[in-house]
Amino acid sequence: MWEVVQPLDHASIYREFLNTRGEGMHHILVETSHRDYETMIAEATAKGCPPLMEGNWNGTDFAYLDTEGPLRMVLEIFRRPPGFTRAPPDYHYPHAPDAMPL
């Protein structure tokens, strides 16, 4: 799954990246359900990669870690609430997975 982020206005880590580096890969998200979220943030911070931004969206906590030095991009981690289920997509392109030609 790819996420396309277009900063429209206001200051943000996305706008800063676009202004300083141009278009390109900003961050990658890693599934981290097997690790404790706060521990990961503390370990990253201790290694010189503190959060650039943290937040919560629809019950999911997330953090963008400052890993541009070692990884050349930002690393995103998250913690979903218990019982989380992903909402179905609004649409599929070019077709729904069950309608794929054989």
Buried (B, 14 or more C-beta within 10 A) or exposed (E): EEEEEEBEEEEEBBBEBBEEEEEEEBBEBEEBEEEEBEEBBEEBEEEEBBBBBEEEEEEEBBBBBBBBEEEEBBBBBBBBEEEEEEEEEEEEEEEEEEEEEE
